[in-house]
């Protein structure tokens, strides 16, 4: 069996997938501690902690962390999302134990040197400034805020600048104490890996950690509404969101097929209508995102000031049209796109280790690839039409606009047009 899982006595899970013929391995530690686990005064701290983990441990300097992996020709990185902080590394097969030693060191023994913290504070403030100068990213930040108003799920992962300026070493230690318990961590590895070897390492290094109590997460509630920000730019940025299924919802796979049909590629409805037929935009697309307790389907388009109102209306009209005008071959194509994209992505060890960790965090098991493909193939035309009808008739959409946006209809007008 290629996929194996072992749970330590303190609750930490080790999950691996041996990939025959691979000469490299991807491994990491995924922690259920992301932006949605913060309190208001902590907003941005999960991301700050991710940065600081690389700035020195009890055994290694920041430079040594980088050199020890890159001396092997490897790659080390981390990221923070709404629900997860991940620390990942990729190396050749003979260097797996060295990589495990480094990655566990930065998670378990960071020192939070005050000088390094001041330096990294400046780096993160620059990252916030870069976001503010990236309209196509900023419009999604504002869309998330509107969709989940006054909730951790809607706050920026980077946090506000005033929070970033205020964090102290004790704040980071406190967040670790609250959220970095063994039951909230998964050690995942894929590629040229040996499960027993990794479990032996984990028992020695992570086994002594005391058993913790997973913190309850506030449930996210999709709100709807709109945010408009007028800026003197060349492009007007339009984004629209609808409440979508969560990871355990029976409609999860229908939403994936639906979003692919709407804006998942060059053959999608929005691409063909808004870009190919009318030439209103260069970038347009849609995606479905799901979490443990909520989800969303989002649409994005970048266009000119004179076309922003027409683009918004065309997008809504295309969604409305899908309630009754949908060919079976479109659904077949969308299903094939989804399955092919998923299988192509999983040809790398990095994608495999990520999938293992996320599936165990969300379902405590790995959903077999054949099972996923079967669930996708079960989605038919009637399912999609019914789903499209519910999107148009129920709930409050969220909208975010940024740039030269004069004349764009209010979200309430678009909502009424959808339901008409």
ZIZIWO-V596984 format. One record per helix or strand of 3 or more residues. SS is the DSSP state (H for helix, E for strand). FROM is the first residue (numbers start at 0). TO is the last residue. If there is no record, write none. Layout:
ss	from	to
SS	FROM	TO
SS	FROM	TO
This chain:
ss	from	to
E	2	6
E	12	17
E	23	30
H	34	36
H	39	41
H	44	51
H	61	69
E	74	79
E	84	91
H	92	107
H	113	131
H	134	146
H	151	153
H	160	165
H	168	178
H	181	183
E	184	190
H	194	204
E	224	229
E	235	242
H	251	262
H	268	276
E	280	289
E	294	302
H	304	320
H	327	344
H	348	362
H	368	376
H	380	392
E	397	402
H	410	418
